[in-house]
Amino acid sequence: MFHVYCGDGKGKTTAAVGLAVRYFGAGGRVYFYQFMKDGTSSEIDILRNIGIYTSACKPCVKFTFRMNDEEKNAVRNYHNRMLAEISEIKEKSLIVFDEIISAYNKNLLDRQLAERIILSHDDNIEKVITGRSPAEIFLDNADYVSEIQEIKHPYKKGISARKGIEY
């Protein structure tokens, strides 16, 4: 099955983490890949500590609007290596592609490869993608689509992201 957690509200990654923990708790194998993130957000250590495989884009230490072309190329290459690694997963598992929608929309990965991997059907593999504004190809092929809508957010009051809550 294929899940999409999207929208402009807070909680897409949180939902994916919750599903990953639930699946792992039921005895399943979980792979948690973070695109557009360098692996320093607060959920990563606990996922690793309980035995969930995690991977993140180490060169992605800035927002894309602050990256130069060389930095974007490094991120693109790293994302493509992550996709190549994911394509080798064959055992029954849950694979989370956290923030891959952003990488896809910003052309910071091989889009055809991402589509092929995400949309390939395998009864043994459950796939989850997260991010804002997913392409129609993902929405059309998803089994689950959950949209998280922002109603209010402290950022609009000038409150910065807080460790343990937003990251």
DRENZA-997521 format. One record per residue: residue in one letter; x, y negated, z negated of N, C-alpha, C in turn. Coordinates in nm, 2 decimals. Layout:
N
pt type:A n_east:X n_north:Y n_up:Z ca_east:X ca_north:Y ca_up:Z c_east:X c_north:Y c_up:Z;
...
This chain:
167
pt type:M n_east:0.08 n_north:0.12 n_up:0.00 ca_east:0.00 ca_north:0.00 ca_up:0.00 c_east:0.09 c_north:-0.12 c_up:0.00;
pt type:F n_east:0.03 n_north:-0.23 n_up:0.05 ca_east:0.10 ca_north:-0.36 ca_up:0.06 c_east:0.03 c_north:-0.47 c_up:-0.01;
pt type:H n_east:0.10 n_north:-0.54 n_up:-0.10 ca_east:0.04 ca_north:-0.65 ca_up:-0.18 c_east:0.10 c_north:-0.78 c_up:-0.14;
pt type:V n_east:0.02 n_north:-0.89 n_up:-0.14 ca_east:0.07 ca_north:-1.02 ca_up:-0.13 c_east:0.02 c_north:-1.10 c_up:-0.25;
pt type:Y n_east:0.12 n_north:-1.17 n_up:-0.32 ca_east:0.09 ca_north:-1.26 ca_up:-0.42 c_east:0.13 c_north:-1.40 c_up:-0.37;
pt type:C n_east:0.03 n_north:-1.49 n_up:-0.34 ca_east:0.07 ca_north:-1.61 ca_up:-0.28 c_east:-0.01 c_north:-1.73 c_up:-0.34;
pt type:G n_east:0.01 n_north:-1.85 n_up:-0.29 ca_east:-0.06 ca_north:-1.96 ca_up:-0.34 c_east:0.04 c_north:-2.07 c_up:-0.40;
pt type:D n_east:-0.02 n_north:-2.18 n_up:-0.44 ca_east:0.06 ca_north:-2.29 ca_up:-0.49 c_east:0.07 c_north:-2.29 c_up:-0.64;
pt type:G n_east:0.00 n_north:-2.20 n_up:-0.71 ca_east:0.00 ca_north:-2.20 ca_up:-0.85 c_east:0.12 c_north:-2.12 c_up:-0.91;
pt type:K n_east:0.14 n_north:-2.14 n_up:-1.04 ca_east:0.24 ca_north:-2.06 ca_up:-1.11 c_east:0.19 c_north:-1.92 c_up:-1.14;
pt type:G n_east:0.28 n_north:-1.82 n_up:-1.13 ca_east:0.24 ca_north:-1.69 ca_up:-1.17 c_east:0.26 c_north:-1.58 c_up:-1.06;
pt type:K n_east:0.31 n_north:-1.61 n_up:-0.94 ca_east:0.33 ca_north:-1.51 ca_up:-0.84 c_east:0.44 c_north:-1.41 c_up:-0.88;
pt type:T n_east:0.55 n_north:-1.46 n_up:-0.92 ca_east:0.66 ca_north:-1.37 ca_up:-0.97 c_east:0.62 c_north:-1.30 c_up:-1.10;
pt type:T n_east:0.55 n_north:-1.37 n_up:-1.18 ca_east:0.51 ca_north:-1.32 ca_up:-1.31 c_east:0.41 c_north:-1.20 c_up:-1.28;
pt type:A n_east:0.32 n_north:-1.21 n_up:-1.18 ca_east:0.24 ca_north:-1.10 ca_up:-1.15 c_east:0.32 c_north:-0.98 c_up:-1.09;
pt type:A n_east:0.42 n_north:-1.01 n_up:-1.01 ca_east:0.50 ca_north:-0.91 ca_up:-0.95 c_east:0.58 c_north:-0.83 c_up:-1.06;
pt type:V n_east:0.63 n_north:-0.91 n_up:-1.16 ca_east:0.71 ca_north:-0.85 ca_up:-1.27 c_east:0.61 c_north:-0.76 c_up:-1.35;
pt type:G n_east:0.49 n_north:-0.81 n_up:-1.37 ca_east:0.40 ca_north:-0.73 ca_up:-1.45 c_east:0.37 c_north:-0.59 c_up:-1.38;
pt type:L n_east:0.35 n_north:-0.60 n_up:-1.25 ca_east:0.32 ca_north:-0.48 ca_up:-1.17 c_east:0.44 c_north:-0.38 c_up:-1.18;
pt type:A n_east:0.56 n_north:-0.44 n_up:-1.16 ca_east:0.69 ca_north:-0.37 ca_up:-1.17 c_east:0.70 c_north:-0.29 c_up:-1.30;
pt type:V n_east:0.67 n_north:-0.36 n_up:-1.41 ca_east:0.68 ca_north:-0.30 ca_up:-1.54 c_east:0.58 c_north:-0.19 c_up:-1.56;
pt type:R n_east:0.46 n_north:-0.22 n_up:-1.51 ca_east:0.35 ca_north:-0.11 ca_up:-1.52 c_east:0.39 c_north:0.01 c_up:-1.44;
pt type:Y n_east:0.44 n_north:-0.01 n_up:-1.31 ca_east:0.47 ca_north:0.10 ca_up:-1.23 c_east:0.59 c_north:0.18 c_up:-1.29;
pt type:F n_east:0.69 n_north:0.11 n_up:-1.34 ca_east:0.80 ca_north:0.18 ca_up:-1.41 c_east:0.75 c_north:0.25 c_up:-1.53;
pt type:G n_east:0.66 n_north:0.19 n_up:-1.61 ca_east:0.61 ca_north:0.25 ca_up:-1.73 c_east:0.53 c_north:0.38 c_up:-1.70;
pt type:A n_east:0.48 n_north:0.39 n_up:-1.58 ca_east:0.41 ca_north:0.51 ca_up:-1.53 c_east:0.50 c_north:0.62 c_up:-1.48;
pt type:G n_east:0.63 n_north:0.59 n_up:-1.49 ca_east:0.73 ca_north:0.69 ca_up:-1.44 c_east:0.78 c_north:0.66 c_up:-1.30;
pt type:G n_east:0.75 n_north:0.55 n_up:-1.24 ca_east:0.79 ca_north:0.52 ca_up:-1.10 c_east:0.92 c_north:0.46 c_up:-1.09;
pt type:R n_east:0.98 n_north:0.47 n_up:-0.97 ca_east:1.11 ca_north:0.40 ca_up:-0.94 c_east:1.07 c_north:0.26 c_up:-0.89;
pt type:V n_east:1.14 n_north:0.16 n_up:-0.94 ca_east:1.12 ca_north:0.02 ca_up:-0.90 c_east:1.24 c_north:-0.05 c_up:-0.85;
pt type:Y n_east:1.23 n_north:-0.12 n_up:-0.74 ca_east:1.34 ca_north:-0.20 ca_up:-0.68 c_east:1.28 c_north:-0.35 c_up:-0.68;
pt type:F n_east:1.35 n_north:-0.44 n_up:-0.75 ca_east:1.31 ca_north:-0.58 ca_up:-0.76 c_east:1.41 c_north:-0.67 c_up:-0.69;
pt type:Y n_east:1.38 n_north:-0.72 n_up:-0.57 ca_east:1.47 ca_north:-0.80 ca_up:-0.49 c_east:1.42 c_north:-0.95 c_up:-0.50;
pt type:Q n_east:1.51 n_north:-1.04 n_up:-0.54 ca_east:1.48 ca_north:-1.18 ca_up:-0.54 c_east:1.55 c_north:-1.25 c_up:-0.42;
pt type:F n_east:1.47 n_north:-1.30 n_up:-0.33 ca_east:1.51 ca_north:-1.38 ca_up:-0.22 c_east:1.50 c_north:-1.53 c_up:-0.27;
pt type:M n_east:1.59 n_north:-1.61 n_up:-0.22 ca_east:1.59 ca_north:-1.76 ca_up:-0.26 c_east:1.62 c_north:-1.78 c_up:-0.40;
pt type:K n_east:1.66 n_north:-1.68 n_up:-0.48 ca_east:1.69 ca_north:-1.70 ca_up:-0.62 c_east:1.82 c_north:-1.63 c_up:-0.64;
pt type:D n_east:1.90 n_north:-1.68 n_up:-0.74 ca_east:2.04 ca_north:-1.63 ca_up:-0.76 c_east:2.05 c_north:-1.52 c_up:-0.87;
pt type:G n_east:1.93 n_north:-1.48 n_up:-0.93 ca_east:1.94 ca_north:-1.38 ca_up:-1.03 c_east:1.95 c_north:-1.42 c_up:-1.17;
pt type:T n_east:1.94 n_north:-1.55 n_up:-1.19 ca_east:1.95 ca_north:-1.61 ca_up:-1.33 c_east:1.82 c_north:-1.63 c_up:-1.40;
pt type:S n_east:1.71 n_north:-1.61 n_up:-1.33 ca_east:1.58 ca_north:-1.63 ca_up:-1.40 c_east:1.56 c_north:-1.53 c_up:-1.51;
pt type:S n_east:1.48 n_north:-1.57 n_up:-1.61 ca_east:1.48 ca_north:-1.49 ca_up:-1.74 c_east:1.43 c_north:-1.35 c_up:-1.73;
pt type:E n_east:1.35 n_north:-1.32 n_up:-1.63 ca_east:1.30 ca_north:-1.18 ca_up:-1.62 c_east:1.40 c_north:-1.08 c_up:-1.58;
pt type:I n_east:1.51 n_north:-1.12 n_up:-1.52 ca_east:1.60 ca_north:-1.02 ca_up:-1.45 c_east:1.67 c_north:-0.93 c_up:-1.56;
pt type:D n_east:1.72 n_north:-0.99 n_up:-1.66 ca_east:1.79 ca_north:-0.91 ca_up:-1.76 c_east:1.71 c_north:-0.80 c_up:-1.82;
pt type:I n_east:1.58 n_north:-0.84 n_up:-1.86 ca_east:1.49 ca_north:-0.74 ca_up:-1.92 c_east:1.46 c_north:-0.63 c_up:-1.82;
pt type:L n_east:1.44 n_north:-0.67 n_up:-1.69 ca_east:1.41 ca_north:-0.56 ca_up:-1.59 c_east:1.52 c_north:-0.47 c_up:-1.58;
pt type:R n_east:1.64 n_north:-0.52 n_up:-1.58 ca_east:1.76 ca_north:-0.43 ca_up:-1.57 c_east:1.78 c_north:-0.35 c_up:-1.69;
pt type:N n_east:1.75 n_north:-0.41 n_up:-1.81 ca_east:1.77 ca_north:-0.33 ca_up:-1.94 c_east:1.67 c_north:-0.22 c_up:-1.95;
pt type:I n_east:1.56 n_north:-0.23 n_up:-1.89 ca_east:1.46 ca_north:-0.11 ca_up:-1.90 c_east:1.49 c_north:-0.01 c_up:-1.79;
pt type:G n_east:1.57 n_north:-0.04 n_up:-1.69 ca_east:1.61 ca_north:0.05 ca_up:-1.59 c_east:1.56 c_north:0.02 c_up:-1.45;
pt type:I n_east:1.50 n_north:-0.10 n_up:-1.43 ca_east:1.46 ca_north:-0.14 ca_up:-1.30 c_east:1.58 c_north:-0.19 c_up:-1.22;
pt type:Y n_east:1.59 n_north:-0.15 n_up:-1.10 ca_east:1.70 ca_north:-0.20 ca_up:-1.01 c_east:1.66 c_north:-0.34 c_up:-0.97;
pt type:T n_east:1.76 n_north:-0.43 n_up:-0.98 ca_east:1.74 ca_north:-0.57 ca_up:-0.94 c_east:1.85 c_north:-0.61 c_up:-0.85;
pt type:S n_east:1.82 n_north:-0.70 n_up:-0.76 ca_east:1.91 ca_north:-0.77 ca_up:-0.67 c_east:1.86 c_north:-0.91 c_up:-0.64;
pt type:A n_east:1.96 n_north:-1.00 n_up:-0.63 ca_east:1.92 ca_north:-1.14 ca_up:-0.60 c_east:2.02 c_north:-1.20 c_up:-0.50;
pt type:C n_east:1.99 n_north:-1.31 n_up:-0.45 ca_east:2.07 ca_north:-1.38 ca_up:-0.35 c_east:2.17 c_north:-1.47 c_up:-0.42;
pt type:K n_east:2.28 n_north:-1.42 n_up:-0.45 ca_east:2.39 ca_north:-1.49 ca_up:-0.53 c_east:2.42 c_north:-1.63 c_up:-0.47;
pt type:P n_east:2.44 n_north:-1.64 n_up:-0.34 ca_east:2.47 ca_north:-1.77 ca_up:-0.29 c_east:2.36 c_north:-1.88 c_up:-0.29;
pt type:C n_east:2.24 n_north:-1.84 n_up:-0.33 ca_east:2.13 ca_north:-1.93 ca_up:-0.33 c_east:2.12 c_north:-2.00 c_up:-0.47;
pt type:V n_east:2.21 n_north:-2.10 n_up:-0.48 ca_east:2.21 ca_north:-2.17 ca_up:-0.61 c_east:2.16 c_north:-2.32 c_up:-0.60;
pt type:K n_east:2.10 n_north:-2.35 n_up:-0.48 ca_east:2.05 ca_north:-2.49 ca_up:-0.46 c_east:1.91 c_north:-2.47 c_up:-0.39;
pt type:F n_east:1.83 n_north:-2.58 n_up:-0.40 ca_east:1.71 ca_north:-2.58 ca_up:-0.32 c_east:1.75 c_north:-2.60 c_up:-0.18;
pt type:T n_east:1.68 n_north:-2.55 n_up:-0.09 ca_east:1.72 ca_north:-2.55 ca_up:0.06 c_east:1.74 c_north:-2.69 c_up:0.11;
pt type:F n_east:1.66 n_north:-2.78 n_up:0.06 ca_east:1.68 ca_north:-2.92 ca_up:0.12 c_east:1.81 c_north:-2.98 c_up:0.07;
pt type:R n_east:1.88 n_north:-2.92 n_up:-0.02 ca_east:2.01 ca_north:-2.97 ca_up:-0.06 c_east:2.13 c_north:-2.88 c_up:0.00;
pt type:M n_east:2.09 n_north:-2.78 n_up:0.08 ca_east:2.19 ca_north:-2.69 ca_up:0.14 c_east:2.24 c_north:-2.75 c_up:0.27;
pt type:N n_east:2.37 n_north:-2.74 n_up:0.30 ca_east:2.42 ca_north:-2.77 ca_up:0.43 c_east:2.41 c_north:-2.65 c_up:0.52;
pt type:D n_east:2.44 n_north:-2.66 n_up:0.64 ca_east:2.43 ca_north:-2.55 ca_up:0.74 c_east:2.51 c_north:-2.43 c_up:0.70;
pt type:E n_east:2.63 n_north:-2.45 n_up:0.65 ca_east:2.72 ca_north:-2.34 ca_up:0.60 c_east:2.65 c_north:-2.26 c_up:0.49;
pt type:E n_east:2.60 n_north:-2.33 n_up:0.39 ca_east:2.53 ca_north:-2.27 ca_up:0.28 c_east:2.41 c_north:-2.19 c_up:0.32;
pt type:K n_east:2.33 n_north:-2.25 n_up:0.41 ca_east:2.21 ca_north:-2.18 ca_up:0.47 c_east:2.25 c_north:-2.05 c_up:0.54;
pt type:N n_east:2.36 n_north:-2.06 n_up:0.61 ca_east:2.41 ca_north:-1.94 ca_up:0.68 c_east:2.45 c_north:-1.83 c_up:0.58;
pt type:A n_east:2.51 n_north:-1.87 n_up:0.48 ca_east:2.55 ca_north:-1.77 ca_up:0.37 c_east:2.43 c_north:-1.71 c_up:0.31;
pt type:V n_east:2.33 n_north:-1.79 n_up:0.28 ca_east:2.20 ca_north:-1.73 ca_up:0.23 c_east:2.14 c_north:-1.64 c_up:0.33;
pt type:R n_east:2.13 n_north:-1.68 n_up:0.45 ca_east:2.07 ca_north:-1.60 ca_up:0.56 c_east:2.14 c_north:-1.46 c_up:0.57;
pt type:N n_east:2.27 n_north:-1.47 n_up:0.57 ca_east:2.35 ca_north:-1.34 ca_up:0.58 c_east:2.32 c_north:-1.25 c_up:0.46;
pt type:Y n_east:2.32 n_north:-1.31 n_up:0.34 ca_east:2.30 ca_north:-1.24 ca_up:0.22 c_east:2.16 c_north:-1.17 c_up:0.22;
pt type:H n_east:2.06 n_north:-1.25 n_up:0.26 ca_east:1.92 ca_north:-1.20 ca_up:0.27 c_east:1.92 c_north:-1.08 c_up:0.37;
pt type:N n_east:1.98 n_north:-1.09 n_up:0.48 ca_east:1.98 ca_north:-0.99 ca_up:0.58 c_east:2.05 c_north:-0.86 c_up:0.52;
pt type:R n_east:2.15 n_north:-0.88 n_up:0.44 ca_east:2.22 ca_north:-0.76 ca_up:0.38 c_east:2.12 c_north:-0.70 c_up:0.28;
pt type:M n_east:2.04 n_north:-0.78 n_up:0.21 ca_east:1.94 ca_north:-0.72 ca_up:0.12 c_east:1.84 c_north:-0.64 c_up:0.20;
pt type:L n_east:1.79 n_north:-0.70 n_up:0.31 ca_east:1.69 ca_north:-0.63 ca_up:0.39 c_east:1.75 c_north:-0.49 c_up:0.44;
pt type:A n_east:1.88 n_north:-0.49 n_up:0.48 ca_east:1.94 ca_north:-0.37 ca_up:0.53 c_east:1.94 c_north:-0.27 c_up:0.41;
pt type:E n_east:1.97 n_north:-0.31 n_up:0.29 ca_east:1.97 ca_north:-0.22 ca_up:0.18 c_east:1.83 c_north:-0.17 c_up:0.15;
pt type:I n_east:1.73 n_north:-0.25 n_up:0.16 ca_east:1.59 ca_north:-0.21 ca_up:0.14 c_east:1.55 c_north:-0.11 c_up:0.24;
pt type:S n_east:1.59 n_north:-0.13 n_up:0.36 ca_east:1.55 ca_north:-0.03 ca_up:0.47 c_east:1.60 c_north:0.11 c_up:0.45;
pt type:E n_east:1.70 n_north:0.13 n_up:0.36 ca_east:1.75 ca_north:0.26 ca_up:0.33 c_east:1.67 c_north:0.33 c_up:0.22;
pt type:I n_east:1.58 n_north:0.26 n_up:0.15 ca_east:1.50 ca_north:0.32 ca_up:0.04 c_east:1.40 c_north:0.41 c_up:0.10;
pt type:K n_east:1.40 n_north:0.54 n_up:0.06 ca_east:1.31 ca_north:0.64 ca_up:0.12 c_east:1.22 c_north:0.71 c_up:0.01;
pt type:E n_east:1.27 n_north:0.71 n_up:-0.11 ca_east:1.20 ca_north:0.78 ca_up:-0.22 c_east:1.07 c_north:0.71 c_up:-0.26;
pt type:K n_east:0.98 n_north:0.78 n_up:-0.33 ca_east:0.86 ca_north:0.72 ca_up:-0.38 c_east:0.90 c_north:0.61 c_up:-0.47;
pt type:S n_east:0.85 n_north:0.49 n_up:-0.45 ca_east:0.89 ca_north:0.37 ca_up:-0.53 c_east:0.80 c_north:0.25 c_up:-0.50;
pt type:L n_east:0.82 n_north:0.15 n_up:-0.58 ca_east:0.76 ca_north:0.02 ca_up:-0.57 c_east:0.88 c_north:-0.08 c_up:-0.53;
pt type:I n_east:0.86 n_north:-0.15 n_up:-0.43 ca_east:0.96 ca_north:-0.25 ca_up:-0.39 c_east:0.90 c_north:-0.39 c_up:-0.40;
pt type:V n_east:0.96 n_north:-0.48 n_up:-0.47 ca_east:0.92 ca_north:-0.62 ca_up:-0.48 c_east:1.01 c_north:-0.70 c_up:-0.40;
pt type:F n_east:0.96 n_north:-0.78 n_up:-0.31 ca_east:1.03 ca_north:-0.88 ca_up:-0.23 c_east:0.99 c_north:-1.02 c_up:-0.28;
pt type:D n_east:1.05 n_north:-1.06 n_up:-0.40 ca_east:1.01 ca_north:-1.18 ca_up:-0.46 c_east:1.06 c_north:-1.30 c_up:-0.38;
pt type:E n_east:0.97 n_north:-1.39 n_up:-0.35 ca_east:1.00 ca_north:-1.52 ca_up:-0.27 c_east:1.05 c_north:-1.49 c_up:-0.13;
pt type:I n_east:1.02 n_north:-1.38 n_up:-0.08 ca_east:1.06 ca_north:-1.35 ca_up:0.06 c_east:0.98 c_north:-1.44 c_up:0.16;
pt type:I n_east:0.86 n_north:-1.48 n_up:0.11 ca_east:0.78 ca_north:-1.56 ca_up:0.20 c_east:0.85 c_north:-1.69 c_up:0.23;
pt type:S n_east:0.91 n_north:-1.75 n_up:0.13 ca_east:0.98 ca_north:-1.88 ca_up:0.14 c_east:1.10 c_north:-1.86 c_up:0.24;
pt type:A n_east:1.18 n_north:-1.75 n_up:0.22 ca_east:1.29 ca_north:-1.72 ca_up:0.31 c_east:1.25 c_north:-1.70 c_up:0.45;
pt type:Y n_east:1.13 n_north:-1.63 n_up:0.47 ca_east:1.08 ca_north:-1.61 ca_up:0.60 c_east:1.03 c_north:-1.74 c_up:0.66;
pt type:N n_east:0.96 n_north:-1.82 n_up:0.59 ca_east:0.91 ca_north:-1.95 ca_up:0.64 c_east:1.02 c_north:-2.05 c_up:0.68;
pt type:K n_east:1.13 n_north:-2.04 n_up:0.60 ca_east:1.25 ca_north:-2.13 ca_up:0.62 c_east:1.35 c_north:-2.07 c_up:0.72;
pt type:N n_east:1.32 n_north:-1.96 n_up:0.78 ca_east:1.41 ca_north:-1.89 ca_up:0.87 c_east:1.54 c_north:-1.86 c_up:0.81;
pt type:L n_east:1.54 n_north:-1.82 n_up:0.69 ca_east:1.66 ca_north:-1.78 ca_up:0.62 c_east:1.68 c_north:-1.63 c_up:0.60;
pt type:L n_east:1.63 n_north:-1.56 n_up:0.71 ca_east:1.65 ca_north:-1.42 ca_up:0.72 c_east:1.61 c_north:-1.38 c_up:0.86;
pt type:D n_east:1.64 n_north:-1.26 n_up:0.90 ca_east:1.60 ca_north:-1.21 ca_up:1.03 c_east:1.45 c_north:-1.18 c_up:1.02;
pt type:R n_east:1.37 n_north:-1.26 n_up:1.08 ca_east:1.22 ca_north:-1.25 ca_up:1.06 c_east:1.17 c_north:-1.12 c_up:1.12;
pt type:Q n_east:1.22 n_north:-1.07 n_up:1.23 ca_east:1.17 ca_north:-0.95 ca_up:1.29 c_east:1.21 c_north:-0.83 c_up:1.20;
pt type:L n_east:1.33 n_north:-0.83 n_up:1.15 ca_east:1.37 ca_north:-0.72 ca_up:1.06 c_east:1.28 c_north:-0.72 c_up:0.93;
pt type:A n_east:1.25 n_north:-0.84 n_up:0.88 ca_east:1.17 ca_north:-0.85 ca_up:0.76 c_east:1.03 c_north:-0.80 c_up:0.79;
pt type:E n_east:0.97 n_north:-0.83 n_up:0.90 ca_east:0.84 ca_north:-0.78 ca_up:0.94 c_east:0.84 c_north:-0.63 c_up:0.95;
pt type:R n_east:0.94 n_north:-0.58 n_up:1.02 ca_east:0.95 ca_north:-0.44 ca_up:1.04 c_east:0.96 c_north:-0.36 c_up:0.91;
pt type:I n_east:1.04 n_north:-0.41 n_up:0.82 ca_east:1.05 ca_north:-0.34 ca_up:0.69 c_east:0.93 c_north:-0.35 c_up:0.60;
pt type:I n_east:0.88 n_north:-0.47 n_up:0.59 ca_east:0.76 ca_north:-0.50 ca_up:0.51 c_east:0.64 c_north:-0.43 c_up:0.56;
pt type:L n_east:0.62 n_north:-0.43 n_up:0.69 ca_east:0.49 ca_north:-0.38 ca_up:0.75 c_east:0.50 c_north:-0.23 c_up:0.79;
pt type:S n_east:0.62 n_north:-0.17 n_up:0.78 ca_east:0.62 ca_north:-0.03 ca_up:0.81 c_east:0.54 c_north:0.05 c_up:0.70;
pt type:H n_east:0.47 n_north:0.15 n_up:0.75 ca_east:0.38 ca_north:0.22 ca_up:0.66 c_east:0.45 c_north:0.35 c_up:0.61;
pt type:D n_east:0.45 n_north:0.36 n_up:0.48 ca_east:0.50 ca_north:0.48 ca_up:0.42 c_east:0.42 c_north:0.51 c_up:0.29;
pt type:D n_east:0.35 n_north:0.62 n_up:0.29 ca_east:0.26 ca_north:0.65 ca_up:0.17 c_east:0.33 c_north:0.66 c_up:0.04;
pt type:N n_east:0.47 n_north:0.68 n_up:0.04 ca_east:0.54 ca_north:0.69 ca_up:-0.08 c_east:0.59 c_north:0.55 c_up:-0.13;
pt type:I n_east:0.58 n_north:0.45 n_up:-0.05 ca_east:0.64 ca_north:0.32 ca_up:-0.10 c_east:0.53 c_north:0.21 c_up:-0.10;
pt type:E n_east:0.52 n_north:0.15 n_up:-0.22 ca_east:0.43 ca_north:0.04 ca_up:-0.25 c_east:0.52 c_north:-0.09 c_up:-0.23;
pt type:K n_east:0.47 n_north:-0.19 n_up:-0.16 ca_east:0.55 ca_north:-0.31 ca_up:-0.13 c_east:0.47 c_north:-0.43 c_up:-0.18;
pt type:V n_east:0.55 n_north:-0.52 n_up:-0.24 ca_east:0.49 ca_north:-0.65 ca_up:-0.29 c_east:0.57 c_north:-0.76 c_up:-0.24;
pt type:I n_east:0.51 n_north:-0.86 n_up:-0.18 ca_east:0.58 ca_north:-0.99 ca_up:-0.14 c_east:0.51 c_north:-1.10 c_up:-0.22;
pt type:T n_east:0.60 n_north:-1.20 n_up:-0.25 ca_east:0.55 ca_north:-1.32 ca_up:-0.32 c_east:0.59 c_north:-1.45 c_up:-0.25;
pt type:G n_east:0.52 n_north:-1.56 n_up:-0.27 ca_east:0.56 ca_north:-1.69 ca_up:-0.22 c_east:0.44 c_north:-1.77 c_up:-0.17;
pt type:R n_east:0.46 n_north:-1.89 n_up:-0.13 ca_east:0.36 ca_north:-1.98 ca_up:-0.08 c_east:0.34 c_north:-1.96 c_up:0.07;
pt type:S n_east:0.22 n_north:-1.98 n_up:0.12 ca_east:0.19 ca_north:-1.99 ca_up:0.26 c_east:0.24 c_north:-1.87 c_up:0.34;
pt type:P n_east:0.19 n_north:-1.75 n_up:0.31 ca_east:0.24 ca_north:-1.64 ca_up:0.39 c_east:0.19 c_north:-1.64 c_up:0.53;
pt type:A n_east:0.27 n_north:-1.59 n_up:0.62 ca_east:0.23 ca_north:-1.59 ca_up:0.77 c_east:0.11 c_north:-1.50 c_up:0.78;
pt type:E n_east:0.03 n_north:-1.53 n_up:0.88 ca_east:-0.09 ca_north:-1.45 ca_up:0.91 c_east:-0.06 c_north:-1.30 c_up:0.93;
pt type:I n_east:0.06 n_north:-1.26 n_up:0.99 ca_east:0.09 ca_north:-1.12 ca_up:1.01 c_east:0.09 c_north:-1.05 c_up:0.87;
pt type:F n_east:0.13 n_north:-1.11 n_up:0.77 ca_east:0.14 ca_north:-1.05 ca_up:0.64 c_east:-0.01 c_north:-1.04 c_up:0.58;
pt type:L n_east:-0.08 n_north:-1.15 n_up:0.59 ca_east:-0.22 ca_north:-1.15 ca_up:0.54 c_east:-0.30 c_north:-1.04 c_up:0.61;
pt type:D n_east:-0.29 n_north:-1.04 n_up:0.74 ca_east:-0.37 ca_north:-0.94 ca_up:0.82 c_east:-0.34 c_north:-0.80 c_up:0.79;
pt type:N n_east:-0.22 n_north:-0.77 n_up:0.75 ca_east:-0.18 ca_north:-0.63 ca_up:0.72 c_east:-0.18 c_north:-0.59 c_up:0.58;
pt type:A n_east:-0.20 n_north:-0.68 n_up:0.49 ca_east:-0.20 ca_north:-0.65 ca_up:0.35 c_east:-0.32 c_north:-0.57 c_up:0.30;
pt type:D n_east:-0.30 n_north:-0.48 n_up:0.20 ca_east:-0.41 ca_north:-0.41 ca_up:0.14 c_east:-0.47 c_north:-0.49 c_up:0.02;
pt type:Y n_east:-0.38 n_north:-0.57 n_up:-0.05 ca_east:-0.42 ca_north:-0.66 ca_up:-0.16 c_east:-0.36 c_north:-0.80 c_up:-0.12;
pt type:V n_east:-0.45 n_north:-0.90 n_up:-0.14 ca_east:-0.40 ca_north:-1.04 ca_up:-0.13 c_east:-0.46 c_north:-1.11 c_up:-0.25;
pt type:S n_east:-0.37 n_north:-1.16 n_up:-0.34 ca_east:-0.41 ca_north:-1.24 ca_up:-0.45 c_east:-0.35 c_north:-1.38 c_up:-0.44;
pt type:E n_east:-0.44 n_north:-1.48 n_up:-0.44 ca_east:-0.40 ca_north:-1.62 ca_up:-0.43 c_east:-0.40 c_north:-1.68 c_up:-0.56;
pt type:I n_east:-0.29 n_north:-1.74 n_up:-0.60 ca_east:-0.28 ca_north:-1.81 ca_up:-0.73 c_east:-0.29 c_north:-1.96 c_up:-0.70;
pt type:Q n_east:-0.39 n_north:-2.02 n_up:-0.75 ca_east:-0.42 ca_north:-2.16 ca_up:-0.72 c_east:-0.38 c_north:-2.25 c_up:-0.83;
pt type:E n_east:-0.31 n_north:-2.36 n_up:-0.80 ca_east:-0.27 ca_north:-2.46 ca_up:-0.91 c_east:-0.39 c_north:-2.55 c_up:-0.93;
pt type:I n_east:-0.43 n_north:-2.55 n_up:-1.06 ca_east:-0.53 ca_north:-2.65 ca_up:-1.10 c_east:-0.46 c_north:-2.77 c_up:-1.17;
pt type:K n_east:-0.37 n_north:-2.73 n_up:-1.26 ca_east:-0.29 ca_north:-2.83 ca_up:-1.34 c_east:-0.15 c_north:-2.77 c_up:-1.35;
pt type:H n_east:-0.05 n_north:-2.86 n_up:-1.36 ca_east:0.08 ca_north:-2.81 ca_up:-1.39 c_east:0.16 c_north:-2.92 c_up:-1.46;
pt type:P n_east:0.23 n_north:-2.89 n_up:-1.56 ca_east:0.31 ca_north:-3.00 ca_up:-1.64 c_east:0.41 c_north:-3.07 c_up:-1.55;
pt type:Y n_east:0.45 n_north:-3.02 n_up:-1.44 ca_east:0.55 ca_north:-3.09 ca_up:-1.36 c_east:0.49 c_north:-3.22 c_up:-1.31;
pt type:K n_east:0.36 n_north:-3.22 n_up:-1.29 ca_east:0.30 ca_north:-3.35 ca_up:-1.24 c_east:0.30 c_north:-3.46 c_up:-1.35;
pt type:K n_east:0.33 n_north:-3.42 n_up:-1.47 ca_east:0.34 ca_north:-3.52 ca_up:-1.58 c_east:0.49 c_north:-3.55 c_up:-1.60;
pt type:G n_east:0.58 n_north:-3.50 n_up:-1.52 ca_east:0.72 ca_north:-3.52 ca_up:-1.53 c_east:0.79 c_north:-3.43 c_up:-1.62;
pt type:I n_east:0.72 n_north:-3.32 n_up:-1.66 ca_east:0.79 ca_north:-3.22 ca_up:-1.74 c_east:0.86 c_north:-3.12 c_up:-1.66;
pt type:S n_east:0.99 n_north:-3.10 n_up:-1.68 ca_east:1.08 ca_north:-3.02 ca_up:-1.60 c_east:1.05 c_north:-2.87 c_up:-1.63;
pt type:A n_east:1.09 n_north:-2.78 n_up:-1.54 ca_east:1.08 ca_north:-2.64 ca_up:-1.55 c_east:1.15 c_north:-2.60 c_up:-1.68;
pt type:R n_east:1.08 n_north:-2.50 n_up:-1.75 ca_east:1.13 ca_north:-2.46 ca_up:-1.88 c_east:1.17 c_north:-2.31 c_up:-1.88;
pt type:K n_east:1.29 n_north:-2.29 n_up:-1.93 ca_east:1.34 ca_north:-2.15 ca_up:-1.93 c_east:1.24 c_north:-2.06 c_up:-2.01;
pt type:G n_east:1.21 n_north:-1.94 n_up:-1.95 ca_east:1.12 ca_north:-1.85 ca_up:-2.02 c_east:0.98 c_north:-1.87 c_up:-1.98;
pt type:I n_east:0.95 n_north:-1.99 n_up:-1.92 ca_east:0.81 ca_north:-2.01 ca_up:-1.87 c_east:0.81 c_north:-2.02 c_up:-1.72;
pt type:E n_east:0.89 n_north:-2.11 n_up:-1.66 ca_east:0.89 ca_north:-2.13 ca_up:-1.52 c_east:1.01 c_north:-2.05 c_up:-1.45;
pt type:Y n_east:1.11 n_north:-2.02 n_up:-1.53 ca_east:1.22 ca_north:-1.94 ca_up:-1.48 c_east:1.29 c_north:-1.86 c_up:-1.59;
